[in-house]
Amino acid sequence: MDYYTDAIRALPDDEKLLLVQRIWDDLAGSGSLPVPEWAITEANRRKSEMIADPRLGMTHEEVTRRIADWRNG
């Protein structure tokens, strides 16, 4: 392995997650990541589906509750 891989593997999991978050934020801020056409098509399809039937979605409160329920087992 190379130096960077070894250094990353030596980090505790919470620091690895923080590193991933910082890399993701940096990439997202660059504005240079291409979005594949299939992803745009799928996003538009889902948006149309939700507009046609809003019951397919969940409110923020519902999502938060489901996550809390999942965490509590």
C-alpha positions, 0 to 999 in steps of 0.5 A: 500500500501507499503512504496515504492508504496506510495513513487513512487505515490508521485513522479511527472510524469517526475521523475517516467519516469526517475525512470523507465528509470534507472531501465530499464538501470540497467536490460539491463546492467545485461545481465541476462534477458531471451529472450523467444523463440517466441521473437527470432523467431519473430525477425528473421521473421521480419529480413528476411521480411526486407531483402526480401523487404527493402521498408517495413522499414523506414529510420531514417529521415522518423521515425523522421519526422513521430514522429514530424508530430504526435506531431504537430497534 
